[in-house]
C-alpha cells in the first residue's frame, strides 16, 4: 500500500496564530489522537471537506466526537458558532 504522505498534492504549510475555544480544542485534539493525525492535519481535512460542502466525519467519528464533547463539557453546537463570547464579556 502506498504511503499517503507521498501520493497527494505538494503543499506549503504555514504557522497560524488562531485562537479557539478551550473545550473545542480539547475535543479536536482528542479526535486527532484517535485518528493518529496531527491537529493541523485534522483541521485541514475538516476545512477541505467544508469547502466542498461534504461532511468530514462518518458515523464512527461522530460517535467519538459525542463522547469527547461529553468528557470535556462541550455543551454547545453549531447554533452558537457566531455567538460565542469571552468569559469576561459579561
C-alpha positions in Angstrom: 0.0 0.0 0.0 1.3 3.5 -0.9 2.3 5.9 1.8 -0.5 8.5 1.8 2.0 11.3 2.6 3.7 10.6 -0.8 0.6 10.4 -3.0 -1.2 13.7 -2.5 -0.5 17.2 -3.8 2.6 19.1 -2.7 1.7 21.9 -0.4 3.5 24.6 1.7 2.3 24.9 5.3 2.4 28.0 7.4 2.1 28.6 11.2 -1.1 30.2 12.3 -2.0 32.1 15.4 -5.6 31.0 15.6 -7.5 31.3 18.9 -10.2 28.8 19.6 -12.5 27.9 22.5 -10.7 25.7 25.0 -13.1 22.8 25.2 -13.4 22.7 21.4 -9.6 22.4 21.1 -9.6 19.6 23.6 -12.2 17.7 21.5 -10.2 18.3 18.3 -7.0 17.1 19.9 -8.7 14.0 21.2 -10.2 13.3 17.7 -6.8 13.9 16.1 -5.2 11.4 18.6 -8.0 8.9 17.9 -7.2 9.1 14.1 -3.4 9.3 14.7 -3.2 12.7 13.0 -1.7 16.0 14.0 -4.2 18.7 15.0 -3.2 20.7 11.9 -3.9 17.7 9.6 -7.3 17.2 11.2 -8.3 20.8 10.8 -7.0 20.9 7.2 -9.2 17.9 6.4 -12.3 19.4 8.1 -11.8 22.7 6.2 -11.2 21.0 2.8 -14.4 19.0 3.3 -16.4 22.1 4.3 -15.2 24.0 1.3 -16.7 21.3 -0.9 -19.9 21.1 1.2 -19.0 17.5 2.2 -19.4 16.1 5.7 -15.9 15.5 7.2 -17.0 12.7 9.6 -18.6 9.4 9.3 -20.7 7.6 12.0 -17.7 6.2 13.9 -16.0 9.6 14.2 -19.3 11.3 15.1 -19.7 8.8 18.0 -16.1 9.5 19.2 -16.9 13.3 18.9 -20.0 12.9 21.1 -18.0 11.1 23.7 -15.2 13.7 23.7 -17.7 16.5 23.9 -19.3 14.9 26.9 -15.9 14.2 28.5 -14.8 17.8 28.1 -18.1 19.5 28.8 -18.5 21.0 25.3 -22.2 21.9 25.7 -22.9 24.0 22.6 -23.3 23.2 18.9 -23.4 24.9 15.5 -26.2 27.2 16.5 -23.9 29.0 18.9 -21.0 29.3 16.5 -21.4 33.0 15.7 -22.5 34.0 19.2 -19.6 32.8 21.4 -18.4 35.4 23.9 -15.2 35.5 26.0 -15.8 34.7 29.7 -15.1 38.3 30.8 -17.7 39.8 28.4 -20.4 39.6 31.0 
